[in-house]
C-alpha cells in the first residue's frame, strides 16, 4: 500500500492471467465458487479451534449490515508494484472479486467500491491527485449510502528489501473495528501464515477512506509484493481464494456473533 505507481504497460501482465472470471471461463468460475464455498465451510468449522462458538453456514446472510469490499487503488493509481510486474491494484481487485462472489454465494449482503481495473473519472479532472481524491470521495459516499455497513479495504504491502512477509490487519477507531481487525488478523495468521509475527494495529489517521468511514472499518495488508515468494502466492488464484475465504469467515463470525448489530 505504498505510494502510488502510475500504470506502465511494459510491466503489466494481462489481468486475465490471474483472473478466473473472464469470458469463456464460466465453468471455471463456477468451480472456483463451489470450491470456495467448501473451503469457507471448513474454515468456519475450524476457526480458532472453537467450533462450538461459530455460526453455521446457513446463518451467514442474517447480518443486517452491508459488507462493503474496497479493492484498494485502481485507475491511474496502481499502488505498489512487485518485481514480478504485477500491480497492487490488480491483485487487490482479484481478491475483492473473489470475496464478493463468495459473499453472494453465502447470502451475505455485499457491494464493491470498484469492480473494474479502470475508473471513469470526470473529464474536467486532469491531474492525478485530483482524480485520486475524487475517487476516494466516491468510495466514502458509497459507504455512507450503504449504512449500516462494514468496510473491508484490501491492499498489499511493500518494503525496500525482500525480507518482510506476512499479512497485517489495521483497524479504524471503534470497538467493532478493533474486534473485527483482531479476529481477521488472527485467522489470517493461523490459517495462512503461522510464522507471521505481525499484530493487528490501529490504522494511520491520514488514510482518507477509513478516517471518513462512519462504520466499522479495517484495512487488510494481505502480504508483501517486495517478497518474491509471497508475491508469487499473492498472484495465485488458489491463494487469493484462501484469502477471500478467510476474510469472509472472520467477518461472518464476528458479526453473526454480535447478531448483526
MILUMGU-893042 format. One line per 3 residues: number of its first residue (from 1); their letters; for each residue x, y, z of N, C-alpha, C. Coordinates in Angstrom, 1 decimal. Layout:
% residues N
NUM = a = X Y Z X Y Z X Y Z  ...
//
This chain:
% residues 261
1 = xxx = 0.8 -1.2 0.0 0.0 0.0 0.0 0.9 1.3 0.0  2.0 1.2 -0.6 2.9 2.4 -0.6 2.5 3.4 -1.6  3.4 4.4 -1.8 3.0 5.5 -2.7 2.5 4.9 -4.0
4 = xxx = 1.7 5.7 -4.7 1.0 5.2 -5.9 2.0 5.0 -7.0  1.8 4.1 -7.9 2.6 3.8 -9.1 1.7 4.0 -10.3  2.1 4.9 -11.2 1.4 5.0 -12.4 1.5 3.8 -13.3
7 = xxx = 0.5 3.4 -14.0 0.5 2.2 -14.8 1.5 2.3 -15.9  2.2 1.2 -16.1 3.2 1.2 -17.2 3.0 -0.1 -17.9  2.6 0.0 -19.2 2.3 -1.2 -20.0 3.5 -2.2 -20.1
10 = xxx = 4.7 -1.6 -20.0 5.9 -2.5 -20.1 5.8 -3.6 -19.0  5.3 -3.3 -17.9 5.3 -4.2 -16.7 4.0 -4.9 -16.4  3.0 -4.5 -17.2 1.7 -5.1 -16.8 1.4 -6.4 -17.4
13 = xxx = 1.0 -7.3 -16.6 0.6 -8.6 -17.0 -0.9 -8.5 -17.3  -1.5 -9.1 -18.4 -2.9 -9.1 -18.6 -3.7 -9.6 -17.4  -4.7 -8.9 -17.0 -5.5 -9.3 -15.8 -6.0 -10.7 -16.0
16 = xxx = -6.3 -11.1 -17.3 -6.8 -12.5 -17.5 -5.8 -13.6 -17.1  -4.5 -13.2 -16.9 -3.6 -14.2 -16.5 -3.9 -14.7 -15.0  -4.5 -13.8 -14.2 -4.8 -14.1 -12.9 -6.2 -14.1 -12.5
19 = xxx = -7.1 -13.7 -13.5 -8.5 -13.5 -13.3 -9.2 -14.8 -13.7  -10.1 -15.4 -12.9 -10.7 -16.6 -13.2 -12.1 -16.4 -13.7  -12.6 -15.1 -13.9 -14.0 -14.9 -14.1 -14.2 -14.2 -15.5
22 = xxx = -13.2 -14.3 -16.4 -13.4 -13.6 -17.7 -14.2 -14.5 -18.6  -14.6 -13.9 -19.7 -15.5 -14.6 -20.7 -14.8 -15.8 -21.2  -15.6 -16.8 -21.5 -15.1 -18.1 -22.0 -14.6 -19.0 -20.8
25 = xxx = -14.7 -18.6 -19.6 -14.2 -19.4 -18.5 -15.3 -19.5 -17.4  -16.6 -19.5 -17.8 -17.7 -19.6 -16.9 -17.6 -20.9 -16.1  -17.3 -22.0 -16.7 -17.2 -23.2 -15.9 -16.2 -23.2 -14.8
28 = xxx = -15.0 -22.6 -15.1 -14.0 -22.4 -14.1 -14.5 -21.5 -13.0  -15.2 -20.5 -13.4 -15.7 -19.6 -12.3 -16.6 -20.3 -11.4  -17.5 -21.2 -11.9 -18.5 -21.9 -11.1 -17.7 -22.9 -10.2
31 = xxx = -16.7 -23.5 -10.8 -15.8 -24.5 -10.0 -15.1 -23.7 -8.8  -14.6 -22.5 -9.1 -13.9 -21.8 -8.1 -14.9 -21.4 -7.0  -16.1 -20.9 -7.3 -17.0 -20.5 -6.3 -17.4 -21.7 -5.4
34 = xxx = -17.7 -22.9 -6.1 -18.0 -24.1 -5.3 -16.9 -24.5 -4.4  -15.7 -24.5 -4.9 -14.5 -24.8 -4.1 -14.4 -23.8 -2.9  -14.6 -22.6 -3.2 -14.5 -21.6 -2.2 -15.6 -21.8 -1.1
37 = xxx = -16.8 -22.2 -1.5 -17.9 -22.4 -0.6 -17.5 -23.5 0.4  -16.9 -24.6 -0.2 -16.5 -25.7 0.6 -15.4 -25.3 1.6  -14.5 -24.4 1.1 -13.4 -24.0 1.9 -13.8 -23.1 3.1
40 = xxx = -14.8 -22.2 2.8 -15.2 -21.3 3.9 -16.0 -22.1 4.9  -16.7 -23.2 4.5 -17.3 -24.1 5.5 -16.3 -24.7 6.4  -15.2 -25.2 5.8 -14.2 -25.8 6.6 -13.5 -24.8 7.5
43 = xxx = -13.3 -23.6 7.0 -12.7 -22.5 7.9 -13.6 -22.1 9.0  -14.9 -22.0 8.7 -15.9 -21.6 9.8 -15.9 -22.7 10.8  -15.8 -24.0 10.4 -15.9 -25.1 11.4 -14.6 -25.2 12.2
46 = xxx = -13.5 -24.7 11.7 -12.2 -24.9 12.4 -11.6 -23.6 12.9  -12.2 -22.5 12.7 -11.6 -21.2 13.1 -11.3 -21.2 14.6  -10.1 -20.9 14.9 -9.7 -20.7 16.3 -9.8 -21.9 17.1
49 = xxx = -10.2 -23.0 16.5 -10.4 -24.3 17.3 -11.5 -24.3 18.2  -12.5 -23.4 18.0 -13.7 -23.3 18.9 -14.9 -23.5 18.1  -15.1 -24.6 17.6 -16.2 -24.9 16.7 -17.6 -24.7 17.3
52 = xxx = -17.7 -24.9 18.6 -19.0 -24.8 19.3 -19.5 -23.3 19.3  -18.6 -22.4 19.1 -18.9 -21.0 19.2 -19.2 -20.3 17.9  -19.0 -21.1 16.8 -19.2 -20.5 15.5 -20.5 -20.7 14.9
55 = xxx = -21.0 -19.7 14.0 -22.3 -19.8 13.4 -22.2 -20.9 12.3  -23.3 -21.5 12.0 -23.4 -22.5 10.9 -23.5 -21.7 9.6  -23.1 -22.3 8.5 -23.1 -21.6 7.2 -24.4 -21.0 6.9
58 = xxx = -25.6 -21.7 7.1 -26.8 -21.1 6.7 -27.2 -19.7 7.3  -26.5 -19.4 8.4 -26.8 -18.1 9.1 -26.0 -16.9 8.6  -25.1 -17.2 7.5 -24.2 -16.1 7.1 -24.9 -14.9 6.6
61 = xxx = -26.1 -15.0 6.0 -26.8 -13.9 5.5 -27.7 -13.1 6.5  -27.6 -13.5 7.8 -28.5 -13.0 8.8 -28.2 -11.5 9.2  -26.9 -11.2 9.1 -26.5 -9.8 9.5 -27.2 -8.8 8.6
64 = xxx = -27.6 -7.7 9.2 -28.3 -6.7 8.5 -27.3 -5.6 8.0  -26.1 -5.8 8.3 -25.1 -4.8 7.7 -24.8 -5.1 6.3  -24.3 -4.1 5.6 -23.8 -4.3 4.2 -22.3 -4.4 4.3
67 = xxx = -21.7 -5.5 3.7 -20.3 -5.7 3.6 -19.8 -4.9 2.4  -19.1 -3.8 2.6 -18.5 -3.0 1.5 -17.1 -3.4 1.3  -16.8 -4.1 0.2 -15.4 -4.5 -0.1 -14.7 -3.5 -1.0
70 = xxx = -13.6 -3.0 -0.5 -12.9 -1.9 -1.2 -11.6 -2.6 -1.8  -11.5 -2.6 -3.1 -10.3 -3.0 -3.8 -9.4 -1.8 -3.9  -8.4 -1.7 -3.0 -7.6 -0.5 -2.9 -6.9 -0.1 -4.2
73 = xxx = -6.8 1.2 -4.4 -6.2 1.8 -5.6 -7.1 1.6 -6.8  -6.5 1.6 -8.0 -7.3 1.4 -9.2 -7.2 2.6 -10.1  -7.6 2.4 -11.3 -7.5 3.5 -12.3 -6.0 4.0 -12.5
76 = xxx = -5.8 5.2 -12.4 -4.4 5.8 -12.6 -3.5 5.4 -11.4  -4.1 5.0 -10.3 -3.3 4.7 -9.1 -3.1 3.2 -9.0  -1.9 2.8 -9.4 -1.6 1.3 -9.4 -1.2 0.8 -8.0
79 = xxx = -0.9 1.7 -7.1 -0.4 1.3 -5.8 1.0 0.8 -5.9  1.4 -0.2 -5.1 2.7 -0.8 -5.1 2.9 -1.7 -6.3  4.1 -1.9 -6.7 4.4 -2.8 -7.8 5.4 -3.8 -7.4
82 = xxx = 5.1 -5.1 -7.6 6.1 -6.2 -7.3 7.1 -6.4 -8.4  8.2 -7.1 -8.0 9.2 -7.4 -9.0 8.7 -8.3 -10.1  7.6 -9.0 -9.8 7.0 -9.9 -10.9 6.2 -9.1 -11.9
85 = xxx = 6.2 -7.7 -11.7 5.5 -6.9 -12.7 4.0 -6.7 -12.3  3.5 -7.3 -11.4 2.1 -7.2 -11.0 1.9 -5.9 -10.2  0.7 -5.2 -10.5 0.4 -4.1 -9.7 -0.5 -4.4 -8.5
88 = xxx = -0.3 -3.7 -7.4 -1.1 -3.9 -6.2 -2.6 -3.8 -6.6  -2.9 -2.8 -7.4 -4.4 -2.5 -7.7 -5.0 -3.7 -8.3  -4.3 -4.5 -9.2 -4.8 -5.6 -9.8 -5.0 -6.8 -8.9
91 = xxx = -4.1 -7.0 -8.0 -4.2 -8.1 -7.0 -5.3 -7.8 -6.0  -5.4 -6.6 -5.6 -6.5 -6.2 -4.7 -7.8 -6.5 -5.3  -8.0 -6.2 -6.6 -9.2 -6.4 -7.3 -9.5 -7.9 -7.4
94 = xxx = -8.5 -8.7 -7.7 -8.8 -10.1 -7.8 -9.3 -10.7 -6.5  -8.7 -10.3 -5.4 -9.1 -10.9 -4.1 -10.5 -10.3 -3.7  -10.7 -9.1 -4.0 -12.0 -8.4 -3.7 -13.1 -9.1 -4.5
97 = xxx = -12.9 -9.4 -5.8 -13.9 -10.0 -6.6 -14.2 -11.4 -6.1  -13.2 -12.1 -5.7 -13.5 -13.5 -5.2 -14.2 -13.4 -3.9  -13.9 -12.5 -3.0 -14.6 -12.3 -1.8 -16.1 -11.9 -2.0
100 = xxx = -16.3 -11.0 -3.0 -17.6 -10.6 -3.3 -18.5 -11.8 -3.8  -17.9 -12.6 -4.8 -18.6 -13.8 -5.3 -18.9 -14.8 -4.2  -18.0 -15.0 -3.3 -18.3 -15.9 -2.2 -19.3 -15.4 -1.2
103 = xxx = -19.3 -14.1 -1.0 -20.3 -13.5 -0.1 -21.7 -13.6 -0.7  -21.8 -13.4 -2.0 -23.1 -13.5 -2.6 -23.6 -15.0 -2.6  -22.6 -15.9 -2.8 -23.0 -17.3 -2.8 -23.5 -17.7 -1.4
106 = xxx = -23.0 -17.1 -0.3 -23.4 -17.4 1.0 -24.5 -16.5 1.5  -25.1 -15.6 0.7 -26.2 -14.8 1.1 -25.8 -13.6 2.0  -24.6 -13.2 1.9 -24.1 -12.0 2.7 -24.4 -10.8 1.9
109 = xxx = -25.1 -9.8 2.4 -25.3 -8.5 1.7 -23.9 -7.9 1.4  -23.6 -7.6 0.1 -22.3 -7.1 -0.2 -22.3 -6.1 -1.4  -21.4 -5.2 -1.4 -21.2 -4.4 -2.6 -19.7 -4.0 -2.7
112 = xxx = -19.3 -3.5 -3.9 -17.9 -3.2 -4.1 -17.7 -1.7 -4.4  -16.6 -1.1 -3.9 -16.3 0.3 -4.3 -15.8 0.4 -5.7  -15.2 -0.7 -6.2 -14.9 -0.7 -7.7 -14.9 -2.2 -8.1
115 = xxx = -15.2 -2.5 -9.3 -15.2 -3.9 -9.8 -14.5 -4.0 -11.1  -13.8 -3.0 -11.5 -13.0 -3.0 -12.8 -11.7 -2.4 -12.5  -10.8 -2.6 -13.5 -9.4 -2.1 -13.4 -9.5 -0.5 -13.5
118 = xxx = -10.2 -0.1 -14.5 -10.2 1.3 -14.8 -11.3 2.1 -14.0  -11.1 3.4 -13.9 -12.1 4.2 -13.2 -12.5 5.4 -14.1  -13.7 5.6 -14.2 -14.3 6.6 -15.1 -14.3 8.0 -14.4
121 = xxx = -13.2 8.7 -14.6 -13.0 10.0 -13.9 -13.8 11.1 -14.7  -14.3 12.1 -14.0 -14.9 13.2 -14.7 -13.9 13.9 -15.6  -14.2 14.2 -16.8 -13.3 14.7 -17.8 -12.6 16.0 -17.4
124 = xxx = -13.2 16.8 -16.6 -12.7 18.1 -16.2 -11.5 17.9 -15.2  -11.3 16.7 -14.6 -10.2 16.5 -13.7 -9.0 15.9 -14.5  -8.0 16.7 -14.6 -6.8 16.3 -15.4 -5.6 15.9 -14.6
127 = xxx = -5.5 16.3 -13.4 -4.4 16.0 -12.5 -4.7 14.7 -11.8  -3.6 13.9 -11.7 -3.8 12.6 -11.0 -4.2 12.8 -9.5  -3.7 13.8 -8.8 -4.1 14.0 -7.4 -5.5 14.3 -7.3
130 = xxx = -6.0 15.1 -8.3 -7.5 15.5 -8.2 -8.3 14.2 -8.5  -7.9 13.4 -9.4 -8.7 12.2 -9.7 -8.7 11.2 -8.6  -7.5 11.1 -7.9 -7.5 10.2 -6.8 -8.4 10.6 -5.6
133 = xxx = -8.4 11.9 -5.4 -9.2 12.5 -4.3 -10.7 12.3 -4.7  -11.1 12.6 -5.9 -12.4 12.4 -6.4 -12.9 10.9 -6.2  -12.0 10.0 -6.5 -12.3 8.6 -6.4 -12.5 8.2 -4.9
136 = xxx = -11.7 8.7 -4.1 -11.8 8.4 -2.6 -13.1 9.0 -2.1  -13.5 10.1 -2.6 -14.8 10.7 -2.1 -16.0 9.9 -2.6  -15.9 9.3 -3.8 -16.9 8.5 -4.3 -17.1 7.2 -3.4
139 = xxx = -16.0 6.7 -3.0 -16.0 5.5 -2.2 -16.6 5.8 -0.8  -16.2 6.9 -0.2 -16.8 7.4 1.0 -18.3 7.5 0.9  -18.8 8.2 -0.2 -20.2 8.4 -0.4 -20.9 7.1 -0.5
142 = xxx = -20.4 6.1 -1.2 -21.0 4.8 -1.3 -21.1 4.1 0.1  -20.1 4.3 0.9 -20.0 3.7 2.2 -21.2 4.3 3.1  -21.3 5.6 3.0 -22.4 6.3 3.7 -23.8 5.9 3.2
145 = xxx = -23.9 5.7 1.9 -25.2 5.3 1.3 -25.6 3.9 1.8  -24.7 3.0 2.0 -25.0 1.7 2.3 -25.1 1.4 3.8  -25.1 2.5 4.6 -25.2 2.3 6.1 -26.5 1.6 6.5
148 = xxx = -26.4 0.7 7.5 -25.2 0.3 8.3 -24.3 -0.6 7.5  -23.1 -0.3 7.5 -22.1 -1.0 6.7 -20.9 -1.5 7.5  -20.1 -2.3 6.8 -18.8 -2.6 7.4 -17.8 -2.5 6.2
151 = xxx = -16.7 -1.8 6.4 -15.7 -1.7 5.3 -14.6 -2.6 5.5  -14.3 -3.4 4.4 -13.0 -4.2 4.4 -12.3 -3.7 3.2  -11.2 -3.0 3.4 -10.3 -2.5 2.3 -9.1 -3.4 2.1
154 = xxx = -9.0 -3.8 0.9 -7.9 -4.8 0.6 -6.7 -4.2 -0.1  -5.5 -4.4 0.5 -4.3 -3.8 0.0 -3.2 -4.9 0.0  -2.0 -4.5 -0.5 -0.8 -5.2 -0.4 0.3 -4.3 0.1
157 = xxx = 1.3 -4.9 0.7 2.4 -4.1 1.3 3.6 -4.2 0.5  4.6 -3.3 0.8 5.9 -3.3 0.1 6.9 -2.7 1.0  8.1 -3.2 0.9 9.2 -2.7 1.7 10.5 -2.6 0.8
160 = xxx = 11.5 -1.8 1.2 12.7 -1.6 0.4 13.5 -2.9 0.2  13.4 -3.9 1.1 14.1 -5.1 0.8 13.2 -6.3 0.9  13.7 -7.5 0.6 12.9 -8.7 0.3 12.4 -9.4 1.6
163 = xxx = 13.0 -9.1 2.8 12.8 -9.8 3.9 11.4 -9.9 4.5  10.7 -8.7 4.7 9.4 -8.7 5.4 8.4 -9.6 4.7  7.5 -10.2 5.4 6.5 -11.0 4.9 5.3 -11.0 5.8
166 = xxx = 4.2 -11.6 5.4 3.0 -11.8 6.2 2.0 -10.8 6.2  0.7 -11.2 6.4 -0.4 -10.2 6.4 -0.4 -9.4 7.7  -1.1 -8.3 7.6 -1.4 -7.5 8.8 -2.7 -6.8 8.6
169 = xxx = -3.6 -6.7 9.6 -4.9 -6.0 9.5 -4.8 -4.8 10.4  -5.1 -3.7 9.8 -5.2 -2.4 10.5 -6.6 -2.0 10.7  -6.9 -1.4 11.8 -8.3 -1.2 12.1 -8.5 0.3 12.5
172 = xxx = -9.7 0.8 12.1 -10.1 2.2 12.4 -10.5 2.3 13.9  -10.9 3.5 14.3 -11.4 3.7 15.6 -12.7 3.0 15.9  -12.9 2.6 17.1 -14.2 1.9 17.4 -14.0 0.5 17.9
175 = xxx = -14.9 0.1 18.8 -14.8 -1.3 19.3 -14.9 -2.4 18.3  -15.9 -2.2 17.4 -16.2 -3.2 16.3 -15.0 -3.2 15.3  -14.5 -2.1 15.0 -13.3 -2.1 14.1 -12.2 -2.9 14.7
178 = xxx = -11.9 -2.6 15.9 -10.8 -3.3 16.6 -11.1 -4.8 16.7  -12.3 -5.1 17.1 -12.7 -6.6 17.3 -12.6 -7.3 16.0  -13.1 -6.8 15.0 -13.1 -7.4 13.6 -11.6 -7.5 13.2
181 = xxx = -10.9 -6.4 13.3 -9.5 -6.4 12.9 -8.6 -7.5 13.6  -8.8 -7.6 14.9 -8.0 -8.6 15.6 -8.4 -10.0 15.2  -9.7 -10.3 15.1 -10.2 -11.6 14.7 -9.7 -11.9 13.3
184 = xxx = -9.8 -11.0 12.4 -9.4 -11.2 11.0 -7.9 -11.5 10.9  -7.1 -10.7 11.7 -5.7 -10.9 11.7 -5.3 -12.2 12.2  -6.0 -12.6 13.3 -5.7 -13.9 13.9 -6.0 -15.1 13.0
187 = xxx = -7.1 -15.0 12.2 -7.4 -16.1 11.3 -6.5 -16.1 10.1  -6.1 -15.0 9.6 -5.1 -14.9 8.5 -3.8 -15.6 9.0  -3.3 -15.2 10.2 -2.1 -15.8 10.7 -2.2 -17.3 10.9
190 = xxx = -3.3 -17.7 11.6 -3.5 -19.1 11.9 -3.6 -20.0 10.7  -4.4 -19.5 9.7 -4.8 -20.4 8.6 -3.8 -20.3 7.4  -3.2 -19.1 7.2 -2.4 -18.9 6.0 -0.9 -18.6 6.3
193 = xxx = -0.5 -18.1 7.5 0.9 -17.7 7.7 1.2 -17.9 9.2  1.3 -19.1 9.7 1.5 -19.4 11.1 2.8 -18.7 11.6  3.8 -18.5 10.7 5.0 -17.9 11.2 5.0 -16.4 11.2
196 = xxx = 3.9 -15.8 10.9 3.7 -14.4 10.9 3.8 -13.8 12.3  4.6 -12.8 12.5 4.8 -12.2 13.8 4.2 -10.8 13.9  3.6 -10.4 12.9 2.9 -9.1 12.9 1.6 -9.2 13.7
199 = xxx = 1.2 -8.0 14.2 0.0 -8.0 15.0 -1.0 -6.9 14.4  -2.3 -7.1 14.7 -3.2 -6.1 14.3 -2.9 -4.8 15.0  -3.2 -3.7 14.3 -2.8 -2.4 14.9 -3.8 -1.3 14.4
202 = xxx = -3.8 -0.2 15.1 -4.7 0.9 14.6 -4.1 1.5 13.3  -5.0 1.9 12.5 -4.7 2.4 11.2 -4.3 3.9 11.3  -3.3 4.3 10.5 -2.9 5.7 10.5 -4.1 6.6 10.1
205 = xxx = -4.2 7.7 10.8 -5.3 8.6 10.7 -5.3 9.4 9.3  -4.1 9.4 8.6 -4.1 10.1 7.3 -4.7 9.2 6.2  -5.1 8.0 6.5 -5.8 7.2 5.4 -7.2 7.7 5.3
208 = xxx = -7.5 8.3 4.2 -8.7 9.1 4.0 -10.0 8.2 4.1  -10.0 7.1 3.5 -11.2 6.3 3.4 -11.6 5.8 4.8  -10.7 5.3 5.6 -11.1 4.8 6.9 -11.3 5.9 7.9
211 = xxx = -10.6 7.0 7.7 -10.9 8.2 8.5 -12.3 8.7 8.3  -12.8 8.7 7.1 -14.1 9.3 6.8 -15.2 8.2 7.0  -14.9 7.0 7.2 -15.9 5.9 7.4 -16.7 6.2 8.6
214 = xxx = -18.0 6.0 8.5 -18.9 6.2 9.6 -19.4 4.8 10.1  -18.5 3.8 10.0 -18.9 2.4 10.3 -17.6 1.6 10.7  -17.8 0.4 11.2 -16.6 -0.4 11.4 -15.8 -0.5 10.2
217 = xxx = -14.5 -0.4 10.3 -13.6 -0.4 9.1 -12.3 -1.0 9.4  -11.8 -1.9 8.5 -10.5 -2.5 8.6 -9.8 -2.4 7.2  -8.5 -2.3 7.3 -7.6 -2.3 6.1 -6.7 -3.5 6.2
220 = xxx = -6.8 -4.4 5.2 -6.1 -5.7 5.2 -4.9 -5.6 4.3  -3.7 -5.6 4.8 -2.5 -5.8 4.0 -2.2 -7.3 3.9  -2.5 -7.8 2.7 -2.5 -9.3 2.5 -1.2 -9.9 2.5
223 = xxx = -0.1 -9.1 2.2 1.2 -9.6 2.1 2.1 -8.6 1.5  3.4 -9.0 1.3 4.4 -8.1 0.7 4.7 -8.4 -0.7  4.5 -7.5 -1.6 4.9 -7.6 -3.0 6.4 -7.6 -3.2
226 = xxx = 7.1 -7.0 -2.2 8.5 -6.9 -2.2 9.2 -8.2 -1.8  8.5 -9.2 -1.3 9.0 -10.5 -1.0 8.6 -11.4 -2.2  9.6 -11.9 -3.0 9.3 -12.6 -4.2 8.5 -13.9 -4.0
229 = xxx = 8.7 -14.6 -2.9 7.9 -15.8 -2.7 6.5 -15.5 -2.3  6.3 -14.5 -1.5 5.0 -14.1 -1.1 4.2 -13.4 -2.3  4.9 -12.6 -3.1 4.3 -12.0 -4.3 3.8 -13.1 -5.2
232 = xxx = 4.5 -14.2 -5.4 4.1 -15.2 -6.2 2.8 -15.9 -5.7  2.7 -16.0 -4.4 1.5 -16.6 -3.8 0.3 -15.6 -4.0  0.6 -14.3 -3.8 -0.5 -13.3 -3.9 -1.1 -13.3 -5.3
235 = xxx = -0.3 -13.6 -6.3 -0.8 -13.6 -7.6 -1.5 -14.9 -8.0  -1.4 -15.9 -7.1 -2.0 -17.2 -7.4 -3.5 -17.2 -7.1  -4.3 -17.7 -8.1 -5.8 -17.8 -7.8 -6.1 -18.6 -6.6
238 = xxx = -5.4 -19.7 -6.4 -5.7 -20.6 -5.2 -5.5 -19.8 -3.9  -4.4 -19.0 -3.8 -4.1 -18.3 -2.6 -5.1 -17.1 -2.4  -5.5 -16.5 -3.5 -6.5 -15.5 -3.5 -7.8 -16.0 -2.9
241 = xxx = -8.2 -17.2 -3.3 -9.4 -17.8 -2.8 -9.3 -18.0 -1.3  -8.1 -18.5 -0.9 -7.9 -18.7 0.6 -8.0 -17.4 1.3  -7.4 -16.4 0.8 -7.5 -15.1 1.4 -9.0 -14.6 1.5
244 = xxx = -9.7 -14.7 0.4 -11.1 -14.3 0.4 -11.9 -15.0 1.4  -11.7 -16.3 1.4 -12.5 -17.2 2.4 -12.2 -16.8 3.8  -10.9 -16.6 4.1 -10.5 -16.3 5.5 -11.1 -14.9 5.9
247 = xxx = -11.0 -14.0 5.0 -11.6 -12.6 5.4 -13.1 -12.7 5.6  -13.8 -13.4 4.7 -15.2 -13.6 4.9 -15.6 -14.4 6.1  -14.8 -15.4 6.4 -15.0 -16.2 7.6 -14.9 -15.3 8.9
250 = xxx = -13.9 -14.4 8.9 -13.8 -13.6 10.1 -15.0 -12.6 10.2  -15.4 -12.0 9.0 -16.5 -11.1 9.0 -17.8 -11.7 9.5  -18.1 -12.9 9.0 -19.3 -13.6 9.3 -19.3 -14.0 10.8
253 = xxx = -18.1 -14.5 11.2 -18.0 -15.0 12.6 -18.3 -13.8 13.6  -17.6 -12.7 13.3 -17.7 -11.6 14.2 -19.1 -11.0 14.3  -19.7 -10.7 13.1 -21.0 -10.0 13.1 -22.2 -11.0 13.3
256 = xxx = -22.0 -12.3 13.0 -23.1 -13.2 13.4 -23.1 -13.4 14.9  -21.9 -13.4 15.5 -21.8 -13.5 17.0 -22.5 -12.3 17.7  -22.4 -11.1 17.0 -22.9 -9.9 17.6 -24.3 -9.6 17.0
259 = xxx = -24.9 -10.6 16.4 -26.3 -10.6 15.9 -26.5 -9.4 14.9  -25.4 -9.1 14.1 -25.6 -8.1 13.1 -25.7 -6.7 13.5  -25.4 -6.4 14.8 -25.6 -5.1 15.3 -24.3 -4.2 15.0
//
